[in-house]
């Protein structure tokens, strides 16, 4: 059987985190009632004129600088003409001839090693509306709330050859953009959307094979599955002596199957021409420097600082910096309580556990660093024990209450009364002769059971250190 290699390039659409749309003042908030975030401009009414949102340009510049692009200091908008129900003007304002960013790259790392992925360009454009297909009524409805929401499209070079490289590239892009605050990059809400251009060719061939474009990819797992499926589909076609058709395909993740949507368009099919209603964007050196000066500390630098300045293990630093929200909480909480490793333990342990239980993302965390630090200090100061602390933290996680007041109100302070605890321990020993015998026979785990019984009898408020000390003395 012939050997094939895979060639992959990506088109990544990112909704920018502006409060208003790219060419009008309508809200970009997600989830509004259909067609309530609209006006004559974003619904394409005759005579309406676009006005460019300056923040869109600055976000695009920031992403370009962070991905090592050259900023096109004289860039222009173009009209991309196509006819579809969710496109109210029957054209999309985009950039073809002079995009704002060009010739960038990002470094990725997989098990195969490090690799540089080229970025052909980044351009600004407006989003289309959304079609809602009602199978019950057998009709399609259009919601224009998303129409005019600002996008940047990041077009890579065809430098990737596996699903692992694609996911590594997307994760790197997502982290860069999230750290910049340019977008939340939530695939499930459509604020980051990925189209995969894929072809296969025989190993050693000089020309790329015919590519297809895969759409409807709303998770990294779906992207990986779609890549493997499409790669195999194309190889099977070639092995059967058939040719691959250049087309756009839609991926159904539930059925693990893709089907053709339409033939793949090229630039000439869209009849691009310069946008007559918008003047060129001129970026002077001063504006460019101002955007550059606001660049945050990115993940790699932050991770190294956590290891060197806070003495965190690489494992801890790796997990915390994977999410900007966790990194922000870590730094602010550590500033308050001065206990970086304790903060890290609580974030990686209880916080991640609760996020998983509640099917939440880290950026949905609502508790304050101040209240988080109080929980940690309550334990460190011996006011509550670790068992009670987990219960208190759960309430803080859910409701962001003041843990000091909560512990006081609920009477949860740790019992450090050695005389009172000794009486409880004596009762536990008397009630569990088998465990006492096991301990005397060398079974050290038996003392753990006795500690647990004592804590239960003390309603969880006993000081574990004192309980252990008394148990060992009495045994």
N, C-alpha and C positions, 0 to 999 in steps of 0.2 A: 504494500500500500504506500502511496506517495506521502511525503511528509509536508505538512502545511504550517505556516506561521500566520498569526493573527495581527491585523493592523487596526488600531482603534484611535479615533479622535472624538472629542466630546464638545458639545455645545451646552453650556451651563447657563440657564436663565436664573437671575437672582432678583427678587423683588426688594427694592431698597426701603430702608426704614424711615422714610420721610412721613410727615403727618399729612401732607397733601400730595395730590397727583403731580405728574411731570409737567403738564401744560395747563392745569387749572387748579382751583383752590378746594376741590372736593376732597373729602376724607378718604384715607387709604385704609381705615380700620377694617380688620377682618371680621366677617360674620354678620354684617348688617342686613336688614331686611332687603330683599331684592329690589334693585333700581332706586335705592334711597340715597346713595352716594354718587349722584349724577348731576350734570348740568349740560347746557347746550354744547360746550366744548367737547366733553368726553363722550357725548352721545352723537357727535358728528353732525350737529344741526347746521344748515347752510348759513354762511355769514359769520359763524363763530371763528375766533382766531386764537391760536395757542400762545401762551407766554411761558417761557422756560423757567423751571424751578432751579434756583442756584444750588440748592443743597444736593440735587441729583448730580450735578457736575462735580461737586466736591467729593461726594462718595465715590464716584467713578474714578476720579483722580487718585483718591486714597487707595483704592483697591489696585489700581494700576501700579502705583509706586511700591506697594507692598509685594507685588508679584514681579518686580524687576522690569516693568514695561517702560518703554519710551512714551512720554506724554506728547500727544499731538497738540501743540500749542495754538494751532489754527485748525479747528475741526468744524464740520458742518453736518447738518441733518439732511436726510433724503426720504423720499416717499417710496414705500414698498407697496405696490398695488396688488391686491387680491380681493376676491369677493367671497365672503363667508358671513353667515348670520351674526356671529359674535364680533364682527369687525364693522362698527357703525359707519365709519367714513368710506368704507371700501378701499382704504389704504391704511398703512401703519407708518407712523413717523419713526424712522430708524436711522442708522448711519452705515453707509456702504463705502463710499469713496474716501472719506477722511474720518475714520473712527478715532475716538479720543485716546485710546491706548493701543500700542503695537509692540510686537517683538519682546515679549516677556518670558519668564520661566519660573518654575517652582521646583524645589528639590523634594523628592519623595524617597521613602525607604521601605522596602519589603524584605521578605526572607531572602530574596535573590540579591539584595544589596541596594545601594543608593543609585538614583537615576535622576536626570534633569528632564523635566517635561516642558516643552516649549508652549508658549501662549502666542497664537497668531495675532489675535486682537481682542480688545474689549470695546464694545460699543454700547451707547445708550439708546433706549427705545421705549415705546409705550406698550403696555400689555393690552391684550384684547379682552373682550367680555367672556362670559362663561355660558355654555349651552347646558341646559338641564333637560334630560330626556325623561319624560313621564310615560312609562310603559302602560300604566293603567288607563290614562286618557288617550294614549297613542298620539302624543304630540311632543314637540320640543319647544321649550321656553328659553328666553334669553335674559340673563342678569348682567347688566352693564356696570355693576359696582366696581368690578376689577378693570374695566376699560379705562386706560389712561394711567393705571398704577405704574410708577417708574420701574424700569428693568435695566440691568446691565446684562449683556450676553458675553460670556467668556468663551472664546473659541480656541480650543487647543490645537496644537500641531498633532498629526497622526503618530504620536511617539509612544503610545501604550500598546502592549501586546498581550495583556492578560487581565482578568477580572481583579486580581490582587492589586495590580498597578493602578487600575481605574479607581478602586475604592480608596487607595492610599492618596491619590491625587485629589479626589473629592473631599476626603477628610481634611487634607491640608488646606484646600481652598476654603472650606466651611469654617475652620478655625481662624484663618486669617480674617475673613469677613466678619465673623462674630466678634473677634477681638477689636476690630475697627469700629464695631457698633453700626456697620452699614446695613446689616440685615440679620434677622434671627435664623435664617436659613432652615426653616422647618419644612422638610419635604412633605410631611403629611398635610400641611396647609397650603402647599404650592408656592411658598416663598423661595424655594430652591427647586428647580426642575431641570432634569438632565435628559438630553437626547444623545444617544450613542450611535456614532457612525462607525460601522465595522465592515471589514472585508478580510478575506483570506487569500493567500497566494502560496504557491509552492516554495519551499525553502530554496533559496538561491535565485529566485526570479527577480528580474530587474524592475518590473512594473507591478503596481498594486492591482489587486483584483477589483471587481465591481463592488461598490459599497452599498449598504442599506442603512437606513436611519431608523432607530428604535425609539418609539415614544411611549408615554404613559408609564413612566418609571418613577414611583413615589417612595422608594426606600432603597437603601444600599443593598439589602438582600435581594430585592427584586432586580436591581441593576446587574448584580453578579449572576443571577439565574438567567436573565435575558441574554447576557453576553455568551454564556456557555451554550445556551440553546441555539442562538443564531449562528455561532461559530460552527456547531455540529451540522446545522441545517445546510449551510453553504458548502461545507465539505462533502456532505452526502450528494448534493446536486452535482458538484464537480466530478465526483467519483462515478456518477451515473452518466457522465458525458453531457450533462445539461449545463446551461449558463445561469448565472445569478442575475436577476433583474434589479436594476437600480430603482428602488422604491422606498416609500415610507411605510413602516410596519408598526402595528399597535400590539403591545405586549399585554397579555392577560395573565396576571401572576397566579390567580386561583387555578387556572387550567394549565399553567406552565406551557403556554402556547402563544405564538404570535401569528398575526394575519395581516395581509396587505391592506393598506388604507388608500394609497394613491401613488402614482409615479412620482419619483423624487424630482423636485423642481431645481432648476439652476437659477442663477441671478437674473439671466435674461428673461426668464418666465415672469418675473415680478415687475418688469418694466420700470426699474428704478429711475428717478430723476431728482434733482436737488429740490428740497422742500422750500417752496416760494414764500411761505409765511413766517419763516424764522431766519434771523441773521446768523452769520457764522459765530462760533464761540471762540473768542480770543483769550488765551490764558497767558498772562505775563509772568515773568520770573518771580515777581513778588507774591503773586497769588499762589503759584506753585510751591514756593518756599513756605508759605503760611500753612498750606495743607500738609506738607512734609513735616513741619514742626509739631503737628498734633498727633503724629504717629505713636501708637502705644507700644508698650513692651510686649512682644509677641511670645508665643508659647515656648519656643526653644530657649530664648533668653531667660524667661521667667522660670522655667524648669531648672536651669543651671543655677539661678540665684537662690531658689528654694533649697537646693542641695548644699550650696556653699554657705549661704547666710543663715539658714534655719536648721542646718544639719539634718534635713529630711532624707530618708532613704530614697533612692532613685524610683522605686516602686510607688511610693507615696506621691512624689512630685509628678510622676507620669500621669497618675489618675487625676489628681487635683487640677492640673493645668489642661487636662483634656476638655474641661468645661470652664468657660470664662466666669460663669456665675459662682462656681465652687472656688475658683482662684480668688475672686473678689471677697467672698465670705471668709476664706482662710486668712487673707492678709488683714482685713479689718478686725476679725476676732482675735487674731494673734497680737495685734497692736494693743488690744484692751487687756487681755489676760496674760500675755507674755509666755504662753505655753504652746509653741508651734507643734510639737509632736502630739500633744493631747488633742489639739484642734484637728490635726490630720487624722488621728485615730477615730474621732467622732464623725468626721466627714466620710471617711472611707467605710466605716462600720455602720453605725446606726442611721446616718443620713442616707447612704446608698440603699440600705435595707428598706427604709420607709418609702423611698422613691420607687423602688421596685414593687413593693406591696400595693402602692396606690397608682401604679402605671403612670408616673409623672416624669417629666424631664427636669434636669437640674435648674434650668432657667425659670421653672415654675415655683421655685422655693420662695416662701414669703416671710420666713422668720428673720429677725434682725440679728446682726452680729452682736449687738449689745446683749440681747437675751440669750443668745447662744453662749457667749462668754460667761454669763452668770451661771448657767448650768454647769459648765466646766469648773468654775471657781467654787461652787457649792460642794462639789465632790472633793476638790483639792483641799478645801478648808475643813473637811470632815463634817460638814453640816448635814449632808445626806450620803447614803452609800450608793454603790454602783447600780444596784437593782432598782432602787427608787429613782435614781438619776435617769435611767432609761424610760421610765414611765413619765417623768416630768418632761423629758426632752420630746417625747411623742406629743404631749399637749402643746409644747412650744412650737413644734413643727407644724401642727395643725392650726393653731390659733394665735401664735406669736404672743402668748401671755407673758407677764413678768414672772419669771420662776421664783424670785425671792418672795414675792407676795403669795404666790401659789403654795409654796412649801410651808410658809407660815400659817396660811389659812387652813390648809388640810392637815396640819400637824404632822408633817413628814420628816421632821428633823431626826437625825440619827440618835439612837439610844446608846449613850456611852457610860451608863450606870453599871459599873462592874458588879456591884452587890446584887442589883436586880437581875442582871443577865446571868449571874452565877446560879441563881435559883431556877431560872428557866432551863439552863444547861443541865442541872442536876435532874430535873424532871424528864428531860429528853433522854438522858443516859439511863434512867430507871425504866423508861418505857421501851427502850430498844436494846435489850441484853445481847441479842445476836450480833448486832453491829459492834458492840463493845468487844465481844469475844473475837469477832473477825479482825478488829484492829489489833488486839493483843496477839493474834496469830500472824501478824505481819501484813495484813491487807490494808495498806494505807488509804485506799479509796473509801474505806468505811467511814473515815472521819469526815469526808465530803458529805456523805449522807446525813451524818449527825449535825453538821453545820447547817445543811438545808432545813432539817427539822427544827433547829433552833430559830433560824430566820423566819420560818413559817409561824412558829409559836409567838415570835416577837412582832408579827405582822409586817415583816420585811424591813423593820426600822433599826434592827440591831447593827452595831458596828462589827463587821466581819472579822476584823483584826482582833478585837477583844474576845469575840466568840471563839476563834481558833485558839487563842492563848489560854482561855479558861478550860476549853475541852482538853487540850494537851496536858494541862496541869492535873485535871481530875482523872484523866485516863492513865 
